[in-house]
């Protein structure tokens, strides 16, 4: 298939996004620091959800805290193995990286979790990151052959704000887990827009230094109907957090979330020093205008985008799936789940409504 060059201004008015002069200078410094420490390769990270249920479900910003979600996704609500393993296969074949495996608290017994993690790691062909809350030392030992690193999904580390935003998810147990991690990398997930001021970034700096964090994933808050939040951070607020992190921690791996509403911000996110982007709905948006826009905006910043969600390569899917070292029943589930994905990939649908 012939590759086409796309003008980002064809889809959105990128030139309408204005930032202050001081922010522009900050971006220039962050870009310089990035170039001094990284090779320009930029990727897409895919989060694989294993369940929509959460036994806590009281984080003030989260879709799982809403009554509508609780009614729709009870305790028994889990994803099938076939769709999870297909996403892992897409990550390997399309050069996406698995950002992490995640789900709510209390979603299943550990043996079931271990089977999922092992199977996803096998299909992906590498160890993976895990974001499922505080993990007991004995469980970490069993997970070690399949997991490279562990996330603390803290949302914010500003003390009083965290207590309000995540009343049933205190920071201390995560810190205790980090202190005892042996042979695992460490990462945290933070949401910009929950009420922190830019001055509060000092708490994040302190946490990263204290625990020698290897990687951070930042998200711009996406308001959920039914929660108290009605708007997310401005482009300027979001990229200021990213840029200040890049300048403070030159070698820290920074992954930044985006979505269809924030696609046009991607160039600024890259200039702020992010290594990669995540949260983009790549399977639903494969080869759409938004996917091509995202790729173009990254490459416009002289980055090499190594992931693919714009061109479907020739793949013998039956051969790929049948060659996997997993249970036959999982292979069958993958083959049954595959056709809707391929139909979407081959027939992309551009929708005006951003999500």
Secondary structure, DSSP 8 states (H G I E B T S, - for coil): -------GGGTS-GGG----HHHHHHHHHHHHHHHHH--SEEEEEEEEESBS--SS---TT-GGGSHHHHHHS-TT-B--HHHHHHHHHHHHHTT-EEEEEE--TT-S-HHHHHHHHHHHHHHHTS-EEEESS---HHHHHHHTTTEEEEEEEEE---HHHHHHHTTTS-SHHHHHHHHH--S-EEEEEEEETSS--GGGHHHHHHHHHHHT--EEEEEE----TTSS------HHHHHHHHHHHHHH-TT-EEEEE--STTGGGHHHHHHTT-SEEE---HHHHTTSHHHHHHHHHHHTTT-EE---SSS-----HHHHHHTSSS-HHHHHHHHHHHHHHHHHHHS----SS--
